[in-house]
């Protein structure tokens, strides 16, 4: 079995106020990335994009999708 890399994604979760119960409300920005991009490069791009936002950064998430071939 082989795993063929498909598109990856970078998600930035930004703090967007609080709920009525006091929990943090999050806003998500999503971007397509190359699946072979280096983790540090993806992190640095996420930090750079987050610095352009007015809301504080909560977390950076990277995910990759693969097609499984038999």
N, C-alpha and C positions, 0 to 999 in steps of 0.2 A: 504494500500500500504506500502511496506517496501523497504528500500534502502540497498542493499548488497554492502559493500565496496569492490572495486577491487584494482588494483595497484595504487599507488600514484607516483608522480614524483617531483623531485627537479631540478630546472633549475637555473644555474648560468649564468648571463649575464655579460660578461667582455668587457671592452672598448678595441676596436681593431682599433685604429686610427680614422681618420676623412674622411668624403666624400669630394668630390670636392666642395660642397657647405658649408663645415665647420661643418656639423652635425656629431655627434658621431656615429661611426660604431661599432656595437656590435657583439660579438661572443657568442653563446649559448652552454653551456655544460649541458647535461641532464642525470639524474640518476634515476633509479627506487627506490622507497622507500616503506616501509610498510605503508598502509593507516592509521594504528593506532599509528604511531610514533608521539611523542609529538612535538608540534611546536618548542619549545626551542631546542630540540635535533636536529631537522632538520636544524634549523638556525645555530647551532654550527657546525654541519657537513659541511654545506655550507661555513661557515667562514674558517674552517680548510682546505677544498679543495681549496678555493680561495687563501689562503695564500701560496699554493704550485705553483700557476700560476705566470707567468711573467707579465701578463696583469692586470691592476687594476679592481677590482670588481665594477660593476655598480649597480646590484641589485640581490636579491635572490627571487625566485618565487617557491611557493609550490602549487601543484594542486592534487586533489583527484578525482578519477572517481568512480561512483556508478552505479550498475545495479538496475533499478527500477523493483520491483516485485509486481504483483497484485494478 
